[in-house]
Amino acid sequence: MKITGNALIILSLNQISGGTLGIYIYGLSEGDILPSWITGMTLSVSTWMYGLLAVFYLYIWKRSCAAEETGKIRTVIAGLLFMAAALRGWLGTAYLDQVHREWRGQDVTLAGRVLDTEGSGFDGSRQCILEVISINGESSGGRILAEMAMDDMKYGECICIQGRLIQPEGMRNPGGFDHRIYLRQKGISSLFYPDGPVIRLSVSTRPVSSGWMRFIILARGSVKQAIRSLFSGSAGEMMESMVTGSNQNLPDYREVKKDFRDTGISHILAVSGSHISLIVIPISWLFAWLGFRRVRVNPLLMVCLFVYLAMIGFPASASRAVLSAIITLCGQLLRKDPDLLTSLALSSVLLLLVDPLCLTDAGFQLSFAATAGIYLFGSSAELLWTRLGAAPPKARMLALPLAAQAGTMPVSLNWFGRYSLVSIPVNLLVMPFVTLAMGTGFAAGILWQVWPPLSRVPAAAAGFCCDLLIRIADFFAGMPVSTVNTGIPNPLYLAGVTVLSLIFCQRRKKNGIFPLAAMIILLLFPLFPVIRRTLLPSGTFIVTFLDVGHGDAAIIITPKGKTLLVDGGDEGKGIQVVIPCLVSLGINRIDLALITHFHQDHLAGLLEAANSIRIETLGVSSGSQELPEYREKLKLTVGELVEFSAGDIIQADQETQIRFLFPDPRLKKPEAGESLSVNEANPNNESMVFLLEAKGRTILFTGDIEKEVETVLCDRIRQLGGADILKVAHHGSNTSSSAEFIQAVNPKISIISTGRGSSGNLSKQVLNRLQAAGSEVYRTDVQGAVILKMNGALPAVSYMIK
């Protein structure tokens, strides 16, 4: 009796859930809870162990179809497989985390083998990947990402270089970029910053596969050269992303990627299942039309798909799609009807057997979820469109994006925290142009290799389609409400909705309405938290002091759900830090933003944020010397511009009050007989100082004021009873935070926003004064973003870097 697809589906779900649990537990425990004889096991040993168990499980499943007594054995083996999958997730994470641990943070001499010489960082810097041979003369392994250009190096060449080895950063702010997880997905454990010349090693240590890989790299380079010769501007960068999977980071193209993300079509810019189908289907049709039989065509297609996959670097989403395509092609050779869910399950099992950390890859998760969604909800979506009046062929076409979006919704929200209201219509609109762009783009690339002039016509068609796609995305992204920031939901909420939907889908045979209900739930549930936050605020006072390096930025959510933003950090921090945090919190507008003063490390990031999210009211220091320079620009980006000075009091909501203490227009320049004065030539002393009060707790924001202003404010602050929490002035510089001022404030908690290393202003004397006053000190350079939650009692303090 044949093994049914159910066995593979259960095996796949077992592997996904077990592997995810292992990775999650390692992240919580940092690898300290398993005995050494388990943690010392290599990933390859665990792979063999899991593979043998999986084969035995399938054998038992086959027997259990005829014998009920094997059911218990099957259950036991399934449990062992779950534990083995969890162990593999643990070991895969542990290896990358620990392989270079003893050398991180040190200057080392590293010998390594070049694996890839083409790459660029998120800031446009050149990078290359090295396989480590030795560190300081000791044999080692693993991969590192070196921040240097290696254009003259070839795959397999060995080099020796000095530099500093460091661990990639984790997430330092809510919703921020996690560089460590990103590099784990590529098998990279450490970053390397060279500070010496590259020395080529004369010893030949190239691997046996170097000839094959040089061919792949040569093919990749040839394809990129063809694209860059045939296309220009954003259309060329888009075509390179679509064909080779390259991560393009040129400034103009970043805006294109943002528009595609906001309209729910960013999958177009990565090689995925739809791209693979655009390769397989036209070639199959062509050879069928020419009279070739599948027994000859399918093996050729499999080889072409594998070469293409190697050329684009084996990304997880494309690997899953290629494996599914190869399984389907093999099934055709064996005269088996294709089964979407079985091929999805088998491809996932094989892929995770090779690399369990694919589970952490957003591309793999989205690809898996989209395919599962098409299988689970495709017929329901088609039924829905039919009942709405669409003809059957049109209903089938309309059903695909609807079903795929329902399947990917939990994964998409977990990664991005956004809900595109225009995703479905935009996907329907752009898919014909994507198909045309890919088809003519591939044709142009092939013809360019044969005779370049012949490639101009299809290249022009592909370029036109790419430009049109960019314009469509730009148009819909510019609509007043194209995207809603839903926030990143609680994992338990996501899991509950997903499980409920799967239970509904299991009842499809009894009642076809259940899968349709499950699809509708998945499409609409992202809006429920937004509605809840709007109608029923949490009642908690939350302040997030962001890590923006040398600069200031804080996001405040009042008990009644109002949002305040104080400063925004330096240039680039608005895009990289402030906006992602707002998105992750589900914030769609800023009710009140305050600029403490007009230095770039406070102002620039806020202006960037204002271009992406609506600011209702912007408050600035009254009488600032730099205000005239920025007044007109600020009026164009915000709803209302207001100047605040000492004595002003505003009510942010029924429970939140802001009392402004500085600047004080009554203070003048020194004159004979005056004892209190402020140096107006110092822009730091124009900083806005205010006391924020909610839930019976107070926070004093001080901008960059220096000791002159502190002296003026001491008596007033004593009259107000000090403050529970102090945002330390001027990044902890010794020009501020005098002993007298700290004594007047008497803070229980002090927050210092400062840059790491030499980029920060932090003074040891200031730290000593705060600690001597009995204040708990939290620093963004050490702990990342610091989050305070207050509900009447003392704040609950958490931070991003443990």
C-alpha positions in Angstrom: 0.0 0.0 0.0 1.3 3.4 -0.9 2.4 6.0 1.6 -0.2 8.8 1.7 0.5 12.4 1.6 -0.8 12.8 5.1 2.4 11.2 6.5 4.5 13.8 4.8 2.2 16.6 5.9 2.4 15.5 9.5 6.1 15.1 9.2 6.5 18.6 7.8 4.3 20.2 10.6 6.2 18.1 13.2 9.5 19.4 11.8 8.4 23.0 11.6 6.9 23.1 15.1 9.7 21.2 16.8 12.4 23.3 15.0 10.7 26.5 15.9 10.5 25.4 19.6 14.2 24.6 19.7 15.2 27.9 18.2 12.9 29.8 20.5 14.1 28.0 23.7 17.8 28.6 22.7 17.0 32.3 22.4 15.4 32.4 25.9 18.1 30.4 27.6 21.2 31.4 25.5 22.1 27.7 25.4 22.6 27.0 29.1 19.9 24.3 29.9 21.0 21.2 28.0 23.7 18.8 29.2 27.1 19.0 27.5 26.8 15.6 25.8 23.8 16.9 23.9 25.1 20.3 23.1 28.3 18.8 22.0 26.5 16.8 19.2 27.2 18.2 15.7 24.3 19.3 13.5 25.3 16.6 10.9 24.9 13.8 13.5 21.5 15.2 14.4 20.6 15.3 10.7 21.4 11.7 10.2 19.5 10.8 13.4 16.4 12.8 12.2 16.6 11.3 8.7 16.7 7.7 9.9 13.8 8.4 12.3 11.8 10.0 9.5 12.3 7.0 7.2 11.3 4.6 10.0 8.2 6.8 10.6 7.2 6.6 7.0 7.7 2.8 7.0 5.6 2.5 10.2 2.9 4.7 8.6 2.8 2.4 5.6 2.3 -0.6 7.9 -0.3 1.2 10.0 -2.5 1.5 7.0 -3.1 -2.2 7.2 -2.4 -2.9 10.9 -4.0 -0.8 13.7 -1.5 -2.1 16.3 1.3 0.0 14.8 -0.6 3.2 15.7 1.1 3.5 19.1 4.5 3.0 17.7 3.8 5.7 15.1 2.8 8.1 17.9 6.0 7.4 19.9 8.2 7.9 16.8 6.3 11.2 16.0 7.2 12.4 19.5 10.8 11.4 19.0 10.9 13.2 15.7 9.5 16.3 17.4 12.2 16.3 20.0 14.8 15.6 17.3 13.6 18.6 15.3 13.7 20.8 18.4 17.3 19.6 19.0 18.3 20.4 15.4 16.8 23.9 15.7 18.8 24.3 19.0 22.1 23.0 17.6 21.9 25.0 14.3 21.4 28.2 16.3 24.0 27.2 18.9 26.7 26.6 16.3 26.4 30.0 14.7 26.2 31.7 18.1 29.2 30.0 19.6 31.6 29.1 16.8 33.7 32.4 17.1 32.6 33.4 20.7 36.1 33.4 22.2 37.5 35.7 19.6 34.6 38.2 19.3 35.5 41.8 20.3 39.2 41.2 19.7 41.7 42.1 17.0 42.6 38.8 15.3 44.5 37.5 12.3 42.1 35.5 10.2 42.7 33.1 7.3 39.7 32.3 5.2 38.4 31.1 1.8 36.5 33.5 -0.4 32.9 32.3 -1.0 31.3 35.3 -2.5 32.7 38.7 -3.6 29.5 40.5 -4.6 27.3 42.0 -1.9 26.3 45.3 -0.4 25.1 46.3 3.1 22.0 48.2 4.0 24.1 51.4 4.0 25.6 50.6 0.5 29.0 49.4 1.9 30.8 46.6 0.0 30.9 43.2 1.6 32.2 39.7 1.0 31.6 36.3 2.6 34.6 34.2 3.9 34.7 30.6 5.1 37.0 30.7 8.1 40.1 28.4 8.0 41.9 29.6 11.1 41.9 32.5 13.7 45.2 33.5 15.3 46.7 30.3 14.0 44.0 28.0 15.6 41.8 25.9 13.3 38.3 27.2 13.1 35.2 27.1 10.9 32.0 28.9 10.1 31.3 31.9 7.9 31.9 35.6 8.4 30.8 38.7 6.6 33.7 41.0 5.9 33.1 44.7 5.4 35.4 45.2 2.4 35.4 45.1 -1.4 36.9 41.9 -2.9 36.3 42.6 -6.6 39.7 41.2 -7.7 39.3 37.9 -5.7 37.9 34.7 -7.1 35.9 32.0 -5.5 38.0 29.5 -3.5 41.0 31.8 -3.1 42.5 31.9 0.4 43.5 35.1 2.1 45.0 36.2 5.4 44.0 39.5 6.9 44.0 41.3 10.3 41.0 43.0 11.8 38.3 42.9 14.5 35.8 40.1 14.9 32.4 41.1 16.4 29.0 39.5 17.0 26.2 40.8 14.8 23.7 43.0 16.6 20.4 41.8 17.6 17.3 44.0 17.7 18.0 47.2 19.6 14.6 48.9 19.2 11.0 47.6 18.9 10.3 46.7 15.3 14.0 47.3 14.4 16.2 45.3 12.1 17.7 42.2 13.7 21.1 41.8 11.9 21.9 38.7 13.9 18.9 36.7 12.7 19.3 38.1 9.1 22.9 36.7 9.0 21.9 33.4 10.6 19.6 32.8 7.7 22.7 33.0 5.5 24.8 30.7 7.8 27.0 33.7 8.9 28.1 33.8 12.5 30.2 36.9 12.8 31.2 40.3 11.3 34.8 41.1 10.4 36.2 44.7 10.1 39.7 44.5 8.5 42.3 47.1 9.3 45.2 45.7 7.3 46.2 44.7 3.8 44.8 41.5 2.2 47.5 38.8 1.8 46.9 36.0 -0.7 48.0 32.6 0.5 50.1 30.7 -1.9 48.9 27.3 -0.6 46.1 25.9 -2.7 43.2 25.1 -0.5 40.4 25.4 -2.9 37.5 23.0 -2.4 36.7 20.3 -5.0 33.5 22.2 -5.9 35.4 25.4 -6.8 35.1 24.7 -10.5 31.3 24.3 -10.3 31.0 27.4 -8.1 33.2 29.4 -10.4 30.8 28.5 -13.2 27.8 29.6 -11.1 29.5 32.9 -10.1 30.5 33.5 -13.7 26.9 32.8 -14.9 25.6 35.2 -12.2 28.0 37.9 -13.2 27.1 37.4 -16.8 23.4 37.8 -16.1 23.9 40.9 -14.0 26.1 42.4 -16.7 23.4 41.8 -19.2 20.8 43.4 -17.0 22.9 46.4 -16.3 23.7 46.8 -20.0 20.0 46.6 -21.0 18.3 48.4 -18.2 18.9 51.6 -16.3 17.7 53.4 -13.2 15.1 51.8 -10.8 13.8 49.6 -13.6 17.2 48.0 -13.9 17.6 47.5 -10.1 14.1 46.0 -10.0 14.8 43.6 -12.8 18.1 42.5 -11.1 16.1 41.8 -7.9 13.5 39.9 -9.7 15.9 37.7 -11.7 18.9 37.2 -9.4 17.5 37.9 -6.0 20.1 40.6 -5.4 19.4 43.0 -2.5 19.6 46.4 -4.1 20.2 49.4 -1.7 20.6 52.4 -3.8 18.8 55.4 -2.4 16.2 55.8 -5.2 15.4 52.1 -5.1 14.7 52.1 -1.4 11.7 54.3 -2.0 10.6 51.9 -4.7 10.8 49.0 -2.2 8.9 51.0 0.3 6.1 51.6 -2.2 6.0 47.9 -3.1 5.8 46.9 0.6 3.0 49.4 1.4 0.9 48.1 -1.5 1.5 44.4 -0.6 3.4 43.5 -3.7 7.0 43.3 -2.3 7.0 39.5 -3.2 7.6 40.6 -6.8 11.1 41.9 -5.8 12.2 38.5 -4.5 12.6 35.2 -6.4 9.7 33.1 -5.2 7.2 30.4 -6.4 5.6 32.7 -8.9 8.9 33.4 -10.6 9.8 29.7 -10.7 6.4 29.0 -12.4 7.2 31.7 -15.0 10.3 29.7 -15.9 8.7 26.2 -15.8 5.3 26.8 -17.5 6.5 28.6 -20.7 9.4 26.2 -21.3 7.1 23.2 -20.8 4.6 24.7 -23.2 7.3 25.5 -25.8 8.7 22.0 -25.8 5.2 20.4 -25.8 4.4 22.5 -28.9 7.6 21.4 -30.5 6.6 17.8 -29.9 9.1 16.8 -27.2 7.9 14.2 -24.6 8.0 14.8 -20.9 10.5 12.0 -20.3 13.1 14.2 -22.1 11.9 17.7 -21.1 11.4 17.2 -17.4 15.0 16.1 -16.5 16.3 19.1 -18.5 13.9 21.4 -16.6 15.1 20.0 -13.3 18.7 20.7 -14.2 17.9 24.2 -15.4 16.0 24.9 -12.2 18.9 23.7 -10.0 21.4 25.8 -11.9 19.2 28.8 -11.6 18.8 28.2 -7.9 22.5 27.9 -7.4 23.1 31.1 -9.4 20.8 33.2 -7.1 22.4 31.8 -4.0 19.8 29.2 -2.7 17.4 31.6 -1.0 15.0 29.8 1.2 11.8 30.9 -0.6 13.2 30.0 -4.1 14.6 26.7 -2.8 11.2 25.7 -1.5 9.6 26.6 -4.8 12.2 24.8 -6.9 12.0 21.6 -4.8 8.2 21.6 -5.1 8.6 22.1 -8.9 11.1 19.2 -9.1 8.8 17.0 -7.1 5.9 17.8 -9.4 8.1 17.1 -12.5 9.2 13.8 -11.0 5.6 12.9 -10.3 4.8 13.6 -14.0 7.5 11.2 -15.1 6.0 8.5 -12.8 2.5 9.4 -14.1 1.3 10.6 -10.7 -1.2 13.4 -10.4 0.4 16.5 -8.8 -0.8 17.2 -5.3 0.1 20.7 -4.1 0.0 20.1 -0.4 2.1 16.9 -0.6 4.8 18.5 -2.8 4.8 21.5 -0.3 5.2 19.1 2.6 8.0 17.1 1.0 9.9 20.1 -0.2 9.7 21.6 3.3 10.9 18.4 4.9 13.9 18.2 2.6 14.8 21.8 2.9 14.7 21.8 6.7 16.7 18.6 6.8 19.5 20.5 5.1 19.1 23.7 7.0 16.8 23.9 10.1 17.4 27.7 10.4 15.3 28.2 7.2 12.5 28.4 9.7 13.7 31.9 10.7 13.7 33.1 7.1 10.8 35.4 6.2 10.9 34.3 2.6 10.5 30.6 3.6 7.7 31.4 5.9 5.8 33.5 3.4 6.4 31.0 0.5 5.2 28.1 2.6 2.1 30.1 3.9 1.2 31.4 0.5 1.2 27.9 -1.1 -0.7 26.5 1.9 -3.2 29.3 1.6 -3.8 28.6 -2.1 -4.5 24.9 -1.3 -6.7 25.6 1.7 -8.6 28.6 0.5 -8.4 28.5 -3.3 -11.7 26.8 -3.8 -13.4 29.0 -1.2 -12.1 32.2 -2.8 -13.2 31.0 -6.2 -16.7 30.3 -4.8 -16.8 33.7 -3.3 -15.9 35.4 -6.5 -18.5 33.3 -8.4 -21.2 34.3 -6.0 -20.2 37.9 -6.5 -20.9 37.4 -10.3 -17.5 36.6 -11.8 -17.3 34.1 -14.6 -15.5 30.8 -13.7 -12.2 31.5 -15.5 -12.1 35.0 -14.1 -13.1 33.7 -10.6 -10.2 31.3 -10.7 -7.8 34.1 -11.6 -9.1 36.4 -8.9 -9.0 33.6 -6.3 -5.3 33.1 -6.3 -4.1 36.4 -4.7 -7.0 36.3 -2.3 -6.2 32.8 -1.0 -2.5 33.5 -0.9 -3.0 36.7 1.1 -5.2 34.9 3.6 -2.5 32.2 4.0 0.3 34.7 4.5 -1.5 37.2 6.7 -0.3 35.8 10.1 3.3 35.6 8.9 3.2 39.0 7.2 1.9 40.7 10.4 4.5 39.0 12.6 7.3 40.3 10.4 6.0 43.7 9.2 3.1 44.9 11.4 1.3 46.4 8.4 -2.0 45.7 6.6 -2.3 46.9 3.0 -5.8 47.9 2.2 -5.0 47.9 -1.5 -3.0 44.7 -1.7 -5.6 42.5 -3.4 -6.6 44.9 -6.2 -3.0 45.9 -6.8 -1.9 42.3 -7.0 -4.6 41.6 -9.6 -3.6 44.7 -11.6 0.1 44.1 -11.7 0.3 40.3 -12.2 -0.1 40.5 -16.0 2.7 43.0 -16.2 4.9 41.0 -13.9 4.5 38.0 -16.1 5.3 40.0 -19.2 8.3 41.7 -17.5 9.8 38.3 -16.4 9.2 36.6 -19.7 10.6 39.4 -21.9 13.4 40.0 -19.3 14.5 36.4 -19.5 14.3 36.4 -23.3 16.4 39.6 -23.4 19.0 38.1 -21.1 19.3 35.0 -23.2 19.5 36.9 -26.5 22.1 39.3 -25.1 24.4 36.3 -24.6 23.9 35.3 -28.3 23.7 38.7 -30.1 23.3 41.8 -28.0 21.5 44.0 -30.6 18.7 41.3 -30.9 18.0 41.7 -27.2 16.9 45.4 -27.4 13.3 44.8 -28.3 12.4 42.4 -25.5 14.5 44.5 -23.1 12.5 47.6 -24.0 9.2 45.7 -23.3 10.6 44.5 -20.0 11.8 48.0 -19.0 8.4 49.5 -19.9 6.6 46.9 -17.7 9.0 47.6 -14.8 8.5 51.3 -15.1 4.7 50.8 -15.2 4.9 48.6 -12.1 6.9 51.2 -10.2 4.3 53.9 -11.2 1.4 51.7 -10.1 3.0 51.0 -6.7 3.8 54.7 -6.3 0.2 55.7 -7.2 -1.5 53.3 -4.7 1.1 53.9 -2.0 0.4 57.6 -2.2 -3.3 57.2 -1.5 -4.5 58.7 1.8 -5.2 55.3 3.4 -3.3 52.6 1.6 -1.7 50.9 4.6 -2.7 50.6 8.2 0.0 50.0 10.9 -1.6 47.2 12.8 1.4 46.6 15.1 3.1 43.2 15.6 0.4 41.2 17.4 1.0 38.9 20.4 2.3 35.5 19.2 -0.5 33.8 21.2 -3.1 35.8 19.3 -1.5 34.9 16.0 -1.3 31.3 16.9 -4.9 31.2 18.1 -6.3 32.7 14.9 -4.1 30.4 12.8 -5.2 27.2 14.7 -8.9 28.3 14.6 -8.6 28.7 10.8 -7.0 25.3 10.4 -9.8 23.7 12.5 -12.4 25.4 10.3 -10.6 24.1 7.2 -10.7 20.5 8.5 -14.5 20.7 8.4 -14.6 21.4 4.6 -16.0 18.0 3.8 -18.9 18.5 6.2 -19.7 22.1 5.2 -17.9 24.2 2.6 -18.8 27.4 4.4 -16.2 26.7 7.1 -13.1 27.3 4.9 -14.7 30.4 3.5 -15.2 31.7 7.1 -11.6 30.8 8.0 -10.4 32.8 5.0 -12.5 35.8 5.9 -11.2 35.7 9.5 -7.6 35.6 8.3 -8.2 38.6 6.0 -9.9 40.7 8.6 -8.4 39.8 11.9 -5.4 42.3 11.6 -7.9 45.1 11.9 -9.3 43.9 15.3 -6.3 45.1 17.4 -6.5 48.5 15.7 -10.2 48.8 16.5 -9.6 47.7 20.1 -6.7 50.2 20.6 -8.9 53.0 19.2 -12.1 52.2 21.2 -10.6 50.6 24.3 -7.1 52.0 25.1 -5.0 49.9 27.5 -5.0 52.5 30.3 -1.2 52.0 30.7 1.3 54.9 30.4 4.1 53.7 28.2 7.3 55.5 27.3 9.9 54.1 25.0 13.3 55.7 24.9 14.8 54.7 21.6 18.4 53.8 20.9 19.3 56.3 18.1 23.0 56.4 18.9 24.2 59.9 19.7 20.9 61.6 19.8 17.5 61.6 21.5 14.1 60.1 20.6 11.2 58.9 22.7 7.7 57.6 21.9 5.0 58.1 24.5 1.6 56.4 24.6 -0.8 58.0 27.1 -3.3 56.0 29.1 -6.1 57.2 26.7 -4.2 56.1 23.7 -2.7 59.4 22.5 0.8 59.3 20.9 3.6 61.7 21.6 7.0 61.9 20.0 9.9 63.7 21.6 12.8 64.4 19.1 13.7 61.8 16.5 17.5 61.3 16.5 20.0 62.1 13.8 19.7 61.7 10.0 18.6 58.3 9.0 17.2 57.4 12.4 13.7 58.4 11.5 13.6 55.8 8.7 15.7 53.1 10.5 14.4 53.5 14.1 11.4 55.8 14.7 9.1 54.6 11.9 9.7 50.9 12.4 9.0 51.3 16.1 5.7 53.2 15.4 4.7 50.5 13.0 5.4 47.7 15.5 3.3 49.5 18.1 0.4 50.0 15.6 0.6 53.8 15.6 -0.8 55.5 12.5 -0.5 59.1 13.6 1.4 61.3 16.1 -1.0 63.6 18.1 1.8 65.8 19.4 5.5 65.9 18.5 8.0 68.0 20.4 11.4 69.2 19.2 13.5 70.1 22.2 16.0 72.1 20.1 17.2 72.4 16.5 20.4 70.3 16.6 20.5 67.5 14.0 20.8 64.7 16.5 17.3 65.7 17.8 15.6 67.1 14.7 16.6 65.2 11.5 15.0 61.9 12.4 11.8 63.6 13.4 11.6 65.4 10.0 12.1 62.0 8.3 9.3 60.5 10.4 7.0 63.4 9.5 7.3 62.4 5.8 5.9 59.0 6.5 3.3 59.5 9.3 1.0 62.4 10.0 1.9 64.7 12.9 -1.2 66.7 14.1 0.7 69.2 16.2 4.4 70.0 16.4 5.7 71.9 19.4 9.0 73.9 19.4 10.9 76.1 21.9 9.5 79.7 21.9 12.0 82.3 20.7 14.6 79.9 19.4 17.2 81.6 17.3 17.0 78.8 14.7 13.2 78.6 14.4 12.9 81.1 11.5 15.2 78.9 9.4 12.9 75.9 9.9 9.5 77.5 10.3 8.3 77.2 6.7 9.7 73.7 6.3 8.0 72.5 9.5 4.6 74.0 8.5 4.6 71.9 5.3 5.1 68.6 7.2 2.8 69.0 10.2 -0.8 70.0 10.8 -0.1 72.8 13.3 3.1 74.5 14.6 3.0 75.7 18.2 5.7 77.5 20.3 5.9 76.6 23.9 7.6 78.4 26.8 7.8 78.3 30.6 4.4 78.4 32.2 2.5 76.7 29.4 0.5 73.7 30.4 -1.3 71.4 28.0 -3.5 68.4 28.7 -2.6 65.6 26.3 -5.6 63.6 27.5 -7.7 63.4 30.7 -4.9 61.7 32.6 -1.8 63.2 31.0 -0.4 66.7 31.6 2.6 68.4 30.2 4.1 71.4 32.1 6.7 73.4 30.3 9.6 74.8 32.4 11.9 76.2 29.8 12.7 78.3 27.7 11.7 81.2 30.0 11.2 84.5 28.1 11.6 86.4 31.3 15.3 85.6 31.4 17.5 88.2 29.8 21.2 88.6 29.0 23.4 89.5 32.0 23.1 93.1 33.1 24.6 94.9 36.1 23.2 93.5 39.3 21.5 90.4 37.8 22.4 87.1 39.3 20.4 84.7 37.1 21.3 84.6 33.4 21.6 82.1 30.5 24.1 82.2 27.7 21.9 82.7 24.7 24.7 82.0 22.3 24.7 78.3 23.3 21.9 76.5 21.3 21.8 73.7 23.9 20.5 76.3 26.4 17.5 76.9 24.1 16.3 73.3 24.8 12.7 72.7 25.7 12.4 71.4 29.3 9.1 69.9 30.4 7.5 67.8 33.1 5.3 65.0 31.8 2.8 63.6 34.4 0.4 60.6 34.1 -0.8 57.9 36.4 0.7 59.8 39.4 4.2 59.6 38.0 6.4 62.3 36.5 9.1 62.3 33.9 11.4 65.3 33.4 12.7 65.8 29.8 15.7 68.1 29.6 16.9 68.2 26.0 20.6 69.3 26.0 20.5 72.0 28.6 23.7 72.7 30.4 24.6 73.7 34.0 23.5 77.4 33.5 19.9 76.4 32.8 20.0 73.7 35.4 20.9 76.3 38.0 17.9 78.5 36.9 15.5 75.5 37.1 16.6 74.0 40.5 14.2 76.0 42.7 11.2 75.5 40.3 11.8 71.8 40.2 12.0 71.5 44.0 8.7 73.4 44.2 7.1 70.8 41.9 8.4 67.9 44.0 11.2 66.8 41.7 10.5 63.9 39.2 10.3 60.1 39.4 12.2 59.7 36.1 14.9 61.9 34.6 15.8 62.0 31.0 19.4 62.9 31.5 20.5 66.1 29.7 23.0 66.2 26.8 23.5 62.4 26.5 25.2 62.3 29.9 27.8 64.9 29.1 29.7 66.5 32.0 28.5 70.0 30.9 25.1 69.0 32.4 23.7 67.0 35.3 25.3 69.0 38.1 25.1 67.5 41.6 22.7 70.3 42.7 20.4 69.7 39.8 20.3 65.9 40.4 19.6 66.5 44.0 16.7 68.9 43.1 15.1 66.4 40.7 15.8 63.4 43.0 15.0 60.8 40.3 14.3 57.2 41.1 15.2 56.2 37.5 17.5 58.0 35.1 17.6 57.4 31.3 20.7 58.2 29.3 20.5 58.3 25.5 24.0 58.2 24.2 26.1 56.7 21.4 28.3 53.7 21.8 32.1 54.0 22.2 33.7 57.2 21.1 30.5 58.5 19.5 28.9 59.1 22.9 29.2 62.0 25.4 28.7 60.0 28.5 30.8 61.1 31.5 31.8 58.9 34.3 31.3 61.8 36.7 27.7 62.1 35.7 27.2 58.3 36.2 28.8 58.6 39.7 26.5 61.5 40.6 23.4 59.7 39.6 24.3 56.5 41.4 25.3 58.5 44.5 21.8 60.0 44.4 20.3 56.5 44.5 19.0 56.6 41.0 18.7 53.5 38.8 20.5 54.3 35.6 19.6 52.8 32.2 21.7 53.5 29.1 20.7 53.1 25.4 24.3 52.4 24.4 24.3 49.3 26.6 20.7 48.2 26.9 19.2 49.4 23.6 15.8 50.9 23.8 14.5 51.3 27.3 10.7 50.8 27.9 8.8 52.1 30.9 5.2 50.9 31.6 3.3 52.7 34.4 -0.1 52.0 35.8 0.0 53.9 39.1 2.8 51.9 40.7 6.5 52.3 40.1 7.4 51.8 36.4 8.0 48.3 35.1 11.3 48.7 33.2 12.4 46.5 30.3 15.0 46.9 27.6 16.0 45.3 24.3 19.5 44.1 25.0 19.6 41.7 27.9 
